[in-house]
Amino acid sequence: MLEKTTRMNYLYDFYQSLLTPKQRSYMSLYYLDDYSLGEIAEEYEVSRQAVYDNIKRTEAMLEEYEEKLLLFQKFQERKKLIKKLREIAARNQFQDEEFLKTIEALEKLE
């Protein structure tokens, strides 16, 4: 469950601007603020089932966006490559100032 929550949080970060305000609100409350379905339902004066359906549809949409755009996958690959560059630099005691600043600039883009 934690793995799914982490994935949804990342997908939400990358694709939230493509969601409706209601979808953003439900996802934010459920995944970021750890509200229960019942608490969200009470807040919006809808049924618990309506909240559940909305969240499930939104999760599916986020997965579809990722399938097409691959923003999260590319983010993960960049992180791995940056880590590998850092390891190579450390292993070879490579202290070129420009190289290290370039790695830092890449990390800041994330």
N, CA, C and O atoms as a Tinker XYZ file with bonds, in Angstrom:
   440  protein
     1  N      0.829000   -1.209000    0.000000    73     2
     2  CA     0.000000    0.000000    0.000000    64     1     3
     3  C      0.862000    1.257000    0.000000    63     2     4     5
     4  O      0.555000    2.233000   -0.685000    81     3
     5  N      1.946000    1.223000    0.777000    73     3     6
     6  CA     2.827000    2.388000    0.842000    64     5     7
     7  C      3.434000    2.689000   -0.524000    63     6     8     9
     8  O      3.576000    3.850000   -0.908000    81     7
     9  N      3.794000    1.623000   -1.259000    73     7    10
    10  CA     4.369000    1.808000   -2.582000    64     9    11
    11  C      3.364000    2.479000   -3.520000    63    10    12    13
    12  O      3.727000    3.362000   -4.297000    81    11
    13  N      2.097000    2.052000   -3.442000    73    11    14
    14  CA     1.054000    2.653000   -4.284000    64    13    15
    15  C      0.850000    4.116000   -3.892000    63    14    16    17
    16  O      0.694000    4.976000   -4.759000    81    15
    17  N      0.850000    4.395000   -2.601000    73    15    18
    18  CA     0.670000    5.763000   -2.126000    64    17    19
    19  C      1.807000    6.655000   -2.624000    63    18    20    21
    20  O      1.574000    7.775000   -3.079000    81    19
    21  N      3.020000    6.158000   -2.536000    73    19    22
    22  CA     4.177000    6.926000   -3.003000    64    21    23
    23  C      4.071000    7.183000   -4.494000    63    22    24    25
    24  O      4.311000    8.299000   -4.955000    81    23
    25  N      3.714000    6.159000   -5.247000    73    23    26
    26  CA     3.575000    6.313000   -6.704000    64    25    27
    27  C      2.486000    7.344000   -7.028000    63    26    28    29
    28  O      2.691000    8.224000   -7.864000    81    27
    29  N      1.336000    7.233000   -6.367000    73    27    30
    30  CA     0.248000    8.176000   -6.626000    64    29    31
    31  C      0.659000    9.607000   -6.270000    63    30    32    33
    32  O      0.292000   10.550000   -6.971000    81    31
    33  N      1.414000    9.771000   -5.192000    73    31    34
    34  CA     1.878000   11.103000   -4.826000    64    33    35
    35  C      2.779000   11.685000   -5.913000    63    34    36    37
    36  O      2.660000   12.861000   -6.257000    81    35
    37  N      3.675000   10.865000   -6.452000    73    35    38
    38  CA     4.536000   11.334000   -7.542000    64    37    39
    39  C      3.714000   11.662000   -8.782000    63    38    40    41
    40  O      3.887000   12.720000   -9.386000    81    39
    41  N      2.817000   10.750000   -9.159000    73    39    42
    42  CA     1.995000   11.006000  -10.348000    64    41    43
    43  C      1.151000   12.261000  -10.158000    63    42    44    45
    44  O      0.985000   13.052000  -11.087000    81    43
    45  N      0.626000   12.435000   -8.964000    73    43    46
    46  CA    -0.152000   13.638000   -8.660000    64    45    47
    47  C      0.723000   14.883000   -8.826000    63    46    48    49
    48  O      0.284000   15.875000   -9.408000    81    47
    49  N      1.948000   14.836000   -8.319000    73    47    50
    50  CA     2.862000   15.976000   -8.456000    64    49    51
    51  C      3.099000   16.325000   -9.925000    63    50    52    53
    52  O      3.091000   17.495000  -10.306000    81    51
    53  N      3.307000   15.301000  -10.734000    73    51    54
    54  CA     3.614000   15.540000  -12.147000    64    53    55
    55  C      2.402000   15.976000  -12.961000    63    54    56    57
    56  O      2.535000   16.808000  -13.859000    81    55
    57  N      1.235000   15.438000  -12.670000    73    55    58
    58  CA     0.077000   15.621000  -13.555000    64    57    59
    59  C     -1.100000   16.368000  -12.936000    63    58    60    61
    60  O     -2.168000   16.420000  -13.546000    81    59
    61  N     -0.945000   16.939000  -11.762000    73    59    62
    62  CA    -2.085000   17.578000  -11.105000    64    61    63
    63  C     -2.702000   18.695000  -11.928000    63    62    64    65
    64  O     -3.906000   18.935000  -11.841000    81    63
    65  N     -1.903000   19.372000  -12.716000    73    63    66
    66  CA    -2.452000   20.477000  -13.510000    64    65    67
    67  C     -3.415000   19.986000  -14.595000    63    66    68    69
    68  O     -4.158000   20.783000  -15.168000    81    67
    69  N     -3.407000   18.690000  -14.876000    73    67    70
    70  CA    -4.317000   18.122000  -15.872000    64    69    71
    71  C     -5.645000   17.660000  -15.259000    63    70    72    73
    72  O     -6.546000   17.220000  -15.973000    81    71
    73  N     -5.752000   17.761000  -13.954000    73    71    74
    74  CA    -6.958000   17.320000  -13.252000    64    73    75
    75  C     -7.913000   18.482000  -13.010000    63    74    76    77
    76  O     -7.515000   19.647000  -13.035000    81    75
    77  N     -9.168000   18.148000  -12.778000    73    75    78
    78  CA   -10.154000   19.171000  -12.426000    64    77    79
    79  C     -9.902000   19.604000  -10.973000    63    78    80    81
    80  O     -9.250000   18.883000  -10.219000    81    79
    81  N    -10.409000   20.763000  -10.585000    73    79    82
    82  CA   -10.240000   21.191000   -9.186000    64    81    83
    83  C    -10.775000   20.160000   -8.184000    63    82    84    85
    84  O    -10.156000   19.937000   -7.143000    81    83
    85  N    -11.904000   19.537000   -8.483000    73    83    86
    86  CA   -12.491000   18.534000   -7.591000    64    85    87
    87  C    -11.577000   17.307000   -7.488000    63    86    88    89
    88  O    -11.352000   16.789000   -6.394000    81    87
    89  N    -11.058000   16.850000   -8.615000    73    87    90
    90  CA   -10.137000   15.714000   -8.605000    64    89    91
    91  C     -8.880000   16.044000   -7.801000    63    90    92    93
    92  O     -8.407000   15.225000   -7.012000    81    91
    93  N     -8.347000   17.240000   -8.005000    73    91    94
    94  CA    -7.153000   17.660000   -7.255000    64    93    95
    95  C     -7.439000   17.670000   -5.763000    63    94    96    97
    96  O     -6.628000   17.208000   -4.961000    81    95
    97  N     -8.596000   18.198000   -5.400000    73    95    98
    98  CA    -8.956000   18.293000   -3.995000    64    97    99
    99  C     -9.100000   16.919000   -3.362000    63    98   100   101
   100  O     -8.535000   16.669000   -2.298000    81    99
   101  N     -9.841000   16.031000   -3.995000    73    99   102
   102  CA   -10.024000   14.680000   -3.458000    64   101   103
   103  C     -8.685000   13.961000   -3.323000    63   102   104   105
   104  O     -8.406000   13.355000   -2.289000    81   103
   105  N     -7.862000   14.026000   -4.360000    73   103   106
   106  CA    -6.569000   13.332000   -4.332000    64   105   107
   107  C     -5.653000   13.920000   -3.267000    63   106   108   109
   108  O     -4.949000   13.191000   -2.568000    81   107
   109  N     -5.668000   15.216000   -3.153000    73   107   110
   110  CA    -4.834000   15.878000   -2.149000    64   109   111
   111  C     -5.261000   15.486000   -0.744000    63   110   112   113
   112  O     -4.429000   15.151000    0.098000    81   111
   113  N     -6.549000   15.530000   -0.501000    73   111   114
   114  CA    -7.053000   15.157000    0.827000    64   113   115
   115  C     -6.757000   13.688000    1.137000    63   114   116   117
   116  O     -6.341000   13.352000    2.245000    81   115
   117  N     -6.974000   12.828000    0.161000    73   115   118
   118  CA    -6.830000   11.391000    0.387000    64   117   119
   119  C     -5.364000   10.966000    0.503000    63   118   120   121
   120  O     -4.998000   10.250000    1.435000    81   119
   121  N     -4.529000   11.404000   -0.436000    73   119   122
   122  CA    -3.146000   10.940000   -0.468000    64   121   123
   123  C     -2.171000   11.821000    0.315000    63   122   124   125
   124  O     -1.242000   11.308000    0.939000    81   123
   125  N     -2.368000   13.112000    0.287000    73   123   126
   126  CA    -1.408000   13.994000    0.958000    64   125   127
   127  C     -1.788000   14.276000    2.408000    63   126   128   129
   128  O     -0.931000   14.302000    3.291000    81   127
   129  N     -3.088000   14.487000    2.644000    73   127   130
   130  CA    -3.537000   14.833000    3.995000    64   129   131
   131  C     -4.052000   13.629000    4.782000    63   130   132   133
   132  O     -4.413000   13.748000    5.952000    81   131
   133  N     -4.082000   12.466000    4.123000    73   131   134
   134  CA    -4.467000   11.203000    4.768000    64   133   135
   135  C     -5.889000   11.214000    5.332000    63   134   136   137
   136  O     -6.156000   10.628000    6.381000    81   135
   137  N     -6.794000   11.889000    4.621000    73   135   138
   138  CA    -8.209000   11.853000    5.005000    64   137   139
   139  C     -8.788000   10.496000    4.606000    63   138   140   141
   140  O     -8.327000    9.883000    3.642000    81   139
   141  N     -9.770000   10.037000    5.324000    73   139   142
   142  CA   -10.478000    8.816000    4.944000    64   141   143
   143  C    -11.538000    9.181000    3.902000    63   142   144   145
   144  O    -11.862000   10.352000    3.706000    81   143
   145  N    -12.065000    8.153000    3.244000    73   143   146
   146  CA   -13.139000    8.392000    2.273000    64   145   147
   147  C    -14.334000    9.042000    2.963000    63   146   148   149
   148  O    -14.964000    9.945000    2.412000    81   147
   149  N    -14.640000    8.578000    4.167000    73   147   150
   150  CA   -15.760000    9.138000    4.920000    64   149   151
   151  C    -15.560000   10.604000    5.260000    63   150   152   153
   152  O    -16.499000   11.396000    5.174000    81   151
   153  N    -14.359000   10.968000    5.641000    73   151   154
   154  CA   -14.073000   12.376000    5.979000    64   153   155
   155  C    -14.217000   13.270000    4.757000    63   154   156   157
   156  O    -14.754000   14.373000    4.851000    81   155
   157  N    -13.736000   12.793000    3.605000    73   155   158
   158  CA   -13.865000   13.579000    2.366000    64   157   159
   159  C    -15.335000   13.694000    1.987000    63   158   160   161
   160  O    -15.800000   14.765000    1.596000    81   159
   161  N    -16.072000   12.577000    2.105000    73   159   162
   162  CA   -17.502000   12.577000    1.785000    64   161   163
   163  C    -18.249000   13.579000    2.653000    63   162   164   165
   164  O    -19.109000   14.313000    2.166000    81   163
   165  N    -17.923000   13.607000    3.918000    73   163   166
   166  CA   -18.565000   14.541000    4.846000    64   165   167
   167  C    -18.237000   15.994000    4.471000    63   166   168   169
   168  O    -19.105000   16.868000    4.488000    81   167
   169  N    -16.990000   16.220000    4.139000    73   167   170
   170  CA   -16.529000   17.573000    3.765000    64   169   171
   171  C    -17.281000   18.100000    2.536000    63   170   172   173
   172  O    -17.648000   19.274000    2.481000    81   171
   173  N    -17.505000   17.220000    1.553000    73   171   174
   174  CA   -18.147000   17.628000    0.296000    64   173   175
   175  C    -19.639000   17.303000    0.234000    63   174   176   177
   176  O    -20.301000   17.574000   -0.767000    81   175
   177  N    -20.155000   16.724000    1.308000    73   175   178
   178  CA   -21.568000   16.366000    1.380000    64   177   179
   179  C    -21.998000   15.472000    0.216000    63   178   180   181
   180  O    -23.001000   15.718000   -0.454000    81   179
   181  N    -21.200000   14.431000    0.007000    73   179   182
   182  CA   -21.510000   13.413000   -0.998000    64   181   183
   183  C    -21.347000   12.054000   -0.324000    63   182   184   185
   184  O    -20.911000   11.967000    0.823000    81   183
   185  N    -21.699000   11.007000   -1.042000    73   183   186
   186  CA   -21.562000    9.669000   -0.463000    64   185   187
   187  C    -20.097000    9.220000   -0.481000    63   186   188   189
   188  O    -19.279000    9.701000   -1.266000    81   187
   189  N    -19.813000    8.303000    0.394000    73   187   190
   190  CA   -18.475000    7.721000    0.460000    64   189   191
   191  C    -18.157000    7.034000   -0.867000    63   190   192   193
   192  O    -17.021000    7.072000   -1.338000    81   191
   193  N    -19.174000    6.403000   -1.466000    73   191   194
   194  CA   -19.008000    5.710000   -2.753000    64   193   195
   195  C    -18.647000    6.699000   -3.862000    63   194   196   197
   196  O    -17.834000    6.388000   -4.733000    81   195
   197  N    -19.251000    7.887000   -3.830000    73   195   198
   198  CA   -18.944000    8.905000   -4.839000    64   197   199
   199  C    -17.474000    9.322000   -4.742000    63   198   200   201
   200  O    -16.809000    9.502000   -5.762000    81   199
   201  N    -16.978000    9.473000   -3.534000    73   199   202
   202  CA   -15.571000    9.835000   -3.332000    64   201   203
   203  C    -14.676000    8.703000   -3.835000    63   202   204   205
   204  O    -13.707000    8.938000   -4.558000    81   203
   205  N    -15.011000    7.484000   -3.446000    73   203   206
   206  CA   -14.237000    6.314000   -3.864000    64   205   207
   207  C    -14.165000    6.230000   -5.393000    63   206   208   209
   208  O    -13.085000    6.049000   -5.956000    81   207
   209  N    -15.309000    6.361000   -6.057000    73   207   210
   210  CA   -15.359000    6.288000   -7.521000    64   209   211
   211  C    -14.505000    7.384000   -8.156000    63   210   212   213
   212  O    -13.768000    7.133000   -9.110000    81   211
   213  N    -14.611000    8.595000   -7.621000    73   211   214
   214  CA   -13.839000    9.715000   -8.157000    64   213   215
   215  C    -12.338000    9.453000   -8.007000    63   214   216   217
   216  O    -11.572000    9.675000   -8.944000    81   215
   217  N    -11.929000    8.992000   -6.857000    73   215   218
   218  CA   -10.499000    8.728000   -6.617000    64   217   219
   219  C    -10.008000    7.610000   -7.532000    63   218   220   221
   220  O     -8.927000    7.727000   -8.108000    81   219
   221  N    -10.770000    6.536000   -7.679000    73   219   222
   222  CA   -10.371000    5.430000   -8.551000    64   221   223
   223  C    -10.260000    5.883000  -10.006000    63   222   224   225
   224  O     -9.314000    5.503000  -10.697000    81   223
   225  N    -11.211000    6.687000  -10.478000    73   223   226
   226  CA   -11.149000    7.216000  -11.847000    64   225   227
   227  C     -9.917000    8.107000  -12.025000    63   226   228   229
   228  O     -9.232000    8.045000  -13.047000    81   227
   229  N     -9.650000    8.928000  -11.018000    73   227   230
   230  CA    -8.518000    9.841000  -11.090000    64   229   231
   231  C     -7.204000    9.068000  -11.081000    63   230   232   233
   232  O     -6.280000    9.408000  -11.819000    81   231
   233  N     -7.115000    8.038000  -10.255000    73   231   234
   234  CA    -5.910000    7.194000  -10.248000    64   233   235
   235  C     -5.674000    6.596000  -11.637000    63   234   236   237
   236  O     -4.545000    6.579000  -12.128000    81   235
   237  N     -6.739000    6.112000  -12.260000    73   235   238
   238  CA    -6.625000    5.522000  -13.597000    64   237   239
   239  C     -6.174000    6.573000  -14.606000    63   238   240   241
   240  O     -5.361000    6.285000  -15.484000    81   239
   241  N     -6.694000    7.776000  -14.484000    73   239   242
   242  CA    -6.289000    8.865000  -15.382000    64   241   243
   243  C     -4.805000    9.183000  -15.210000    63   242   244   245
   244  O     -4.084000    9.354000  -16.194000    81   243
   245  N     -4.352000    9.260000  -13.964000    73   243   246
   246  CA    -2.941000    9.544000  -13.701000    64   245   247
   247  C     -2.045000    8.461000  -14.306000    63   246   248   249
   248  O     -0.991000    8.759000  -14.867000    81   247
   249  N     -2.470000    7.218000  -14.187000    73   247   250
   250  CA    -1.701000    6.115000  -14.781000    64   249   251
   251  C     -1.679000    6.223000  -16.307000    63   250   252   253
   252  O     -0.658000    5.937000  -16.933000    81   251
   253  N     -2.794000    6.632000  -16.905000    73   251   254
   254  CA    -2.843000    6.815000  -18.358000    64   253   255
   255  C     -1.918000    7.948000  -18.793000    63   254   256   257
   256  O     -1.210000    7.820000  -19.791000    81   255
   257  N     -1.919000    9.050000  -18.057000    73   255   258
   258  CA    -1.017000   10.153000  -18.378000    64   257   259
   259  C      0.435000    9.680000  -18.317000    63   258   260   261
   260  O      1.238000   10.005000  -19.192000    81   259
   261  N      0.762000    8.920000  -17.289000    73   259   262
   262  CA     2.128000    8.426000  -17.149000    64   261   263
   263  C      2.484000    7.473000  -18.283000    63   262   264   265
   264  O      3.601000    7.504000  -18.800000    81   263
   265  N      1.539000    6.632000  -18.665000    73   263   266
   266  CA     1.760000    5.690000  -19.759000    64   265   267
   267  C      2.120000    6.428000  -21.055000    63   266   268   269
   268  O      2.936000    5.952000  -21.844000    81   267
   269  N      1.503000    7.589000  -21.259000    73   267   270
   270  CA     1.724000    8.343000  -22.487000    64   269   271
   271  C      2.909000    9.312000  -22.392000    63   270   272   273
   272  O      3.673000    9.455000  -23.346000    81   271
   273  N      3.055000    9.963000  -21.262000    73   271   274
   274  CA     4.055000   11.028000  -21.138000    64   273   275
   275  C      5.355000   10.603000  -20.445000    63   274   276   277
   276  O      6.405000   11.201000  -20.681000    81   275
   277  N      5.293000    9.592000  -19.607000    73   275   278
   278  CA     6.459000    9.014000  -18.943000    64   277   279
   279  C      7.275000   10.000000  -18.095000    63   278   280   281
   280  O      8.488000    9.840000  -17.960000    81   279
   281  N      6.632000   10.994000  -17.535000    73   279   282
   282  CA     7.370000   11.981000  -16.735000    64   281   283
   283  C      7.976000   11.366000  -15.479000    63   282   284   285
   284  O      9.117000   11.672000  -15.130000    81   283
   285  N      7.236000   10.512000  -14.805000    73   283   286
   286  CA     7.745000    9.884000  -13.581000    64   285   287
   287  C      8.875000    8.913000  -13.908000    63   286   288   289
   288  O      9.893000    8.886000  -13.216000    81   287
   289  N      8.700000    8.125000  -14.951000    73   287   290
   290  CA     9.737000    7.169000  -15.351000    64   289   291
   291  C     11.036000    7.899000  -15.700000    63   290   292   293
   292  O     12.115000    7.479000  -15.283000    81   291
   293  N     10.935000    8.972000  -16.453000    73   291   294
   294  CA    12.132000    9.735000  -16.832000    64   293   295
   295  C     12.774000   10.394000  -15.610000    63   294   296   297
   296  O     13.998000   10.495000  -15.527000    81   295
   297  N     11.951000   10.840000  -14.668000    73   295   298
   298  CA    12.453000   11.404000  -13.416000    64   297   299
   299  C     13.288000   10.370000  -12.667000    63   298   300   301
   300  O     14.387000   10.669000  -12.200000    81   299
   301  N     12.758000    9.147000  -12.556000    73   299   302
   302  CA    13.472000    8.082000  -11.854000    64   301   303
   303  C     14.790000    7.741000  -12.558000    63   302   304   305
   304  O     15.807000    7.520000  -11.901000    81   303
   305  N     14.769000    7.700000  -13.882000    73   303   306
   306  CA    15.986000    7.393000  -14.647000    64   305   307
   307  C     17.037000    8.487000  -14.462000    63   306   308   309
   308  O     18.223000    8.193000  -14.316000    81   307
   309  N     16.597000    9.757000  -14.468000    73   307   310
   310  CA    17.544000   10.866000  -14.252000    64   309   311
   311  C     18.179000   10.781000  -12.873000    63   310   312   313
   312  O     19.378000   11.010000  -12.718000    81   311
   313  N     17.365000   10.450000  -11.865000    73   311   314
   314  CA    17.897000   10.313000  -10.502000    64   313   315
   315  C     18.975000    9.230000  -10.443000    63   314   316   317
   316  O     20.012000    9.420000   -9.807000    81   315
   317  N     18.734000    8.105000  -11.099000    73   315   318
   318  CA    19.712000    7.011000  -11.120000    64   317   319
   319  C     21.008000    7.456000  -11.804000    63   318   320   321
   320  O     22.104000    7.175000  -11.319000    81   319
   321  N     20.871000    8.151000  -12.931000    73   319   322
   322  CA    22.057000    8.596000  -13.666000    64   321   323
   323  C     22.862000    9.628000  -12.872000    63   322   324   325
   324  O     24.093000    9.602000  -12.885000    81   323
   325  N     22.178000   10.521000  -12.194000    73   323   326
   326  CA    22.865000   11.522000  -11.371000    64   325   327
   327  C     23.601000   10.832000  -10.222000    63   326   328   329
   328  O     24.732000   11.194000   -9.897000    81   327
   329  N     22.968000    9.855000   -9.624000    73   327   330
   330  CA    23.612000    9.098000   -8.541000    64   329   331
   331  C     24.851000    8.383000   -9.066000    63   330   332   333
   332  O     25.894000    8.364000   -8.412000    81   331
   333  N     24.725000    7.804000  -10.237000    73   331   334
   334  CA    25.862000    7.093000  -10.835000    64   333   335
   335  C     27.012000    8.064000  -11.132000    63   334   336   337
   336  O     28.172000    7.734000  -10.887000    81   335
   337  N     26.707000    9.242000  -11.649000    73   335   338
   338  CA    27.748000   10.241000  -11.899000    64   337   339
   339  C     28.462000   10.626000  -10.607000    63   338   340   341
   340  O     29.686000   10.752000  -10.577000    81   339
   341  N     27.688000   10.810000   -9.547000    73   339   342
   342  CA    28.279000   11.141000   -8.236000    64   341   343
   343  C     29.204000   10.013000   -7.758000    63   342   344   345
   344  O     30.291000   10.272000   -7.242000    81   343
   345  N     28.764000    8.768000   -7.933000    73   343   346
   346  CA    29.574000    7.620000   -7.519000    64   345   347
   347  C     30.863000    7.524000   -8.326000    63   346   348   349
   348  O     31.926000    7.242000   -7.774000    81   347
   349  N     30.768000    7.757000   -9.629000    73   347   350
   350  CA    31.958000    7.723000  -10.492000    64   349   351
   351  C     32.936000    8.811000  -10.073000    63   350   352   353
   352  O     34.139000    8.574000   -9.970000    81   351
   353  N     32.410000    9.998000   -9.835000    73   351   354
   354  CA    33.270000   11.112000   -9.422000    64   353   355
   355  C     33.957000   10.799000   -8.097000    63   354   356   357
   356  O     35.145000   11.078000   -7.934000    81   355
   357  N     33.220000   10.223000   -7.151000    73   355   358
   358  CA    33.791000    9.898000   -5.839000    64   357   359
   359  C     34.819000    8.770000   -5.962000    63   358   360   361
   360  O     35.894000    8.833000   -5.365000    81   359
   361  N     34.484000    7.761000   -6.726000    73   359   362
   362  CA    35.372000    6.604000   -6.879000    64   361   363
   363  C     36.703000    6.991000   -7.520000    63   362   364   365
   364  O     37.758000    6.485000   -7.139000    81   363
   365  N     36.641000    7.879000   -8.481000    73   363   366
   366  CA    37.849000    8.307000   -9.195000    64   365   367
   367  C     38.464000    9.551000   -8.577000    63   366   368   369
   368  O     39.419000   10.117000   -9.109000    81   367
   369  N     37.906000    9.969000   -7.451000    73   367   370
   370  CA    38.350000   11.188000   -6.779000    64   369   371
   371  C     38.419000   12.344000   -7.780000    63   370   372   373
   372  O     39.346000   13.154000   -7.785000    81   371
   373  N     37.399000   12.374000   -8.615000    73   371   374
   374  CA    37.302000   13.379000   -9.676000    64   373   375
   375  C     36.744000   14.660000   -9.072000    63   374   376   377
   376  O     35.587000   14.691000   -8.652000    81   375
   377  N     37.533000   15.691000   -9.022000    73   375   378
   378  CA    37.131000   16.916000   -8.338000    64   377   379
   379  C     37.047000   18.124000   -9.277000    63   378   380   381
   380  O     37.182000   19.264000   -8.833000    81   379
   381  N     36.829000   17.881000  -10.556000    73   379   382
   382  CA    36.704000   18.978000  -11.506000    64   381   383
   383  C     35.517000   19.849000  -11.098000    63   382   384   385
   384  O     34.380000   19.379000  -11.059000    81   383
   385  N     35.781000   21.094000  -10.801000    73   383   386
   386  CA    34.769000   22.040000  -10.300000    64   385   387
   387  C     33.576000   22.154000  -11.252000    63   386   388   389
   388  O     32.425000   22.121000  -10.818000    81   387
   389  N     33.853000   22.286000  -12.533000    73   387   390
   390  CA    32.773000   22.450000  -13.523000    64   389   391
   391  C     31.903000   21.195000  -13.588000    63   390   392   393
   392  O     30.680000   21.295000  -13.691000    81   391
   393  N     32.520000   20.026000  -13.530000    73   391   394
   394  CA    31.788000   18.760000  -13.562000    64   393   395
   395  C     30.867000   18.648000  -12.348000    63   394   396   397
   396  O     29.694000   18.301000  -12.488000    81   395
   397  N     31.388000   18.935000  -11.168000    73   395   398
   398  CA    30.590000   18.842000   -9.945000    64   397   399
   399  C     29.453000   19.858000   -9.933000    63   398   400   401
   400  O     28.358000   19.556000   -9.458000    81   399
   401  N     29.701000   21.058000  -10.449000    73   399   402
   402  CA    28.642000   22.071000  -10.528000    64   401   403
   403  C     27.556000   21.648000  -11.514000    63   402   404   405
   404  O     26.376000   21.934000  -11.310000    81   403
   405  N     27.963000   20.970000  -12.575000    73   403   406
   406  CA    26.990000   20.480000  -13.555000    64   405   407
   407  C     26.089000   19.418000  -12.921000    63   406   408   409
   408  O     24.880000   19.419000  -13.156000    81   407
   409  N     26.655000   18.523000  -12.129000    73   407   410
   410  CA    25.851000   17.521000  -11.431000    64   409   411
   411  C     24.878000   18.215000  -10.475000    63   410   412   413
   412  O     23.705000   17.848000  -10.409000    81   411
   413  N     25.357000   19.206000   -9.742000    73   411   414
   414  CA    24.484000   19.938000   -8.820000    64   413   415
   415  C     23.345000   20.629000   -9.569000    63   414   416   417
   416  O     22.208000   20.651000   -9.099000    81   415
   417  N     23.660000   21.191000  -10.738000    73   415   418
   418  CA    22.616000   21.860000  -11.527000    64   417   419
   419  C     21.561000   20.851000  -11.989000    63   418   420   421
   420  O     20.368000   21.154000  -11.991000    81   419
   421  N     21.998000   19.670000  -12.374000    73   419   422
   422  CA    21.051000   18.615000  -12.755000    64   421   423
   423  C     20.161000   18.227000  -11.590000    63   422   424   425
   424  O     18.958000   18.036000  -11.763000    81   423
   425  N     20.741000   18.111000  -10.407000    73   423   426
   426  CA    19.958000   17.756000   -9.215000    64   425   427
   427  C     18.925000   18.830000   -8.897000    63   426   428   429
   428  O     17.817000   18.510000   -8.466000    81   427
   429  N     19.264000   20.071000   -9.097000    73   427   430
   430  CA    18.328000   21.167000   -8.805000    64   429   431
   431  C     17.147000   21.182000   -9.761000    63   430   432   433
   432  O     16.064000   21.655000   -9.417000    81   431
   433  N     17.359000   20.664000  -10.958000    73   431   434
   434  CA    16.247000   20.589000  -11.927000    64   433   435
   435  C     15.173000   19.625000  -11.469000    63   434   436   437
   436  O     14.010000   19.764000  -11.849000    81   435
   437  N     15.539000   18.667000  -10.671000    73   435   438
   438  CA    14.583000   17.676000  -10.168000    64   437   439
   439  C     13.768000   18.342000   -9.093000    63   438   440
   440  O     12.886000   17.713000   -8.508000    81   439
